[in-house]
Amino acid sequence: METQICKHLKLLIVKPADKYYCEECIKTESTWLHLRACQTCGAVLCCDSSPNQHASKHAAHTHHPVVISAEPDEYWAYCYPHDQMIDIDPY
């Protein structure tokens, strides 16, 4: 049985990251491991493997549902409310 893709990911128009640093970690002089780009507002924030988990906190606070990886050579999107991930076309 094939899983249905949620509405957030079905309607996704990818907006690539415009920076390569966590906007919140810079403010607090913290470090990050991997970056995610919010597909609603464009914020670039750190992943859940990072000490501060800013991307997840941003999604919970703003209800912005989808992020993409902002890492080089990673092409996927993730929907927080539906806990779904999809591969995205890099071109």
Stockholm file with secondary structure:
# STOCKHOLM 1.0

chainA/1-91         METQICKHLKLLIVKPADKYYCEECIKTESTWLHLRACQTCGAVLCCDSSPNQHASKHAAHTHHPVVISAEPDEYWAYCYPHDQMIDIDPY
#=GR chainA/1-91 SS CCCCCCHHHHTCCCCCCSCSSCHHHHHHTCCCSCEEEETTTCCEEECTTSSSCHHHHHHHHHCCCEEEECSTTCCEEEETTTTEEEECCCC
#=GC SS_cons        CCCCCCHHHHTCCCCCCSCSSCHHHHHHTCCCSCEEEETTTCCEEECTTSSSCHHHHHHHHHCCCEEEECSTTCCEEEETTTTEEEECCCC
//
